[in-house]
């Protein structure tokens, strides 16, 4: 019981850290690369979100194909 709870807590903390990295890393990069151009920063973040979505969808489909 305690081992399962600690395992779930560890996964939760890892998920929070990865989420913050996913938002913070590209956000900081977009601000630095855009040199204050707000539209360019938003476009970079949109590209990052699109690539991430495509990657996650492809990995899910590959995993699903392997299990069937």
C-alpha positions as CSV (number, residue, x, y, z in Angstrom):
1,X,0.0,0.0,0.0
2,X,2.7,2.5,1.0
3,X,4.9,1.4,-1.9
4,X,2.1,1.9,-4.4
5,X,1.3,5.3,-3.0
6,X,4.9,6.4,-3.1
7,X,5.2,5.1,-6.7
8,X,2.1,7.2,-7.7
9,X,3.5,10.2,-5.9
10,X,6.8,9.9,-7.7
11,X,5.0,9.6,-11.1
12,X,3.0,12.7,-10.2
13,X,6.1,14.7,-9.3
14,X,7.8,13.6,-12.5
15,X,4.8,14.6,-14.6
16,X,4.7,18.0,-13.0
17,X,8.4,18.5,-13.7
18,X,8.1,17.4,-17.3
19,X,5.1,19.6,-17.8
20,X,6.9,22.6,-16.4
21,X,9.9,21.8,-18.7
22,X,7.6,21.4,-21.7
23,X,6.1,24.9,-21.1
24,X,9.2,26.7,-19.6
25,X,11.9,25.5,-22.0
26,X,10.3,26.5,-25.3
27,X,8.8,29.6,-23.6
28,X,12.2,30.9,-22.6
29,X,13.6,29.9,-26.0
30,X,10.8,31.7,-27.8
31,X,11.4,34.9,-25.8
32,X,15.1,34.8,-26.4
33,X,14.9,34.0,-30.2
34,X,12.1,36.5,-30.9
35,X,14.0,39.5,-29.7
36,X,10.8,41.0,-28.3
37,X,8.7,40.2,-31.4
38,X,5.5,38.8,-29.8
39,X,4.1,37.2,-33.0
40,X,7.3,35.3,-33.6
41,X,7.4,34.0,-30.0
42,X,3.7,32.8,-30.3
43,X,4.5,31.2,-33.7
44,X,7.5,29.3,-32.2
45,X,5.3,28.1,-29.3
46,X,2.6,27.0,-31.8
47,X,5.2,25.1,-33.8
48,X,6.5,23.4,-30.6
49,X,2.9,22.4,-29.6
50,X,2.2,21.0,-33.1
51,X,5.5,18.9,-33.2
52,X,4.8,17.6,-29.7
53,X,1.2,16.6,-30.6
54,X,2.4,14.8,-33.7
55,X,5.1,13.0,-31.7
56,X,2.8,11.9,-29.0
57,X,0.2,10.8,-31.5
58,X,2.7,8.8,-33.5
59,X,4.2,7.2,-30.5
60,X,0.7,6.2,-29.3
61,X,-0.1,4.7,-32.7
62,X,3.2,2.8,-32.8
63,X,2.7,1.4,-29.3
64,X,-0.9,0.4,-30.1
65,X,0.3,-1.3,-33.3
66,X,3.0,-3.3,-31.4
67,X,0.5,-4.5,-28.8
68,X,-2.1,-5.8,-31.3
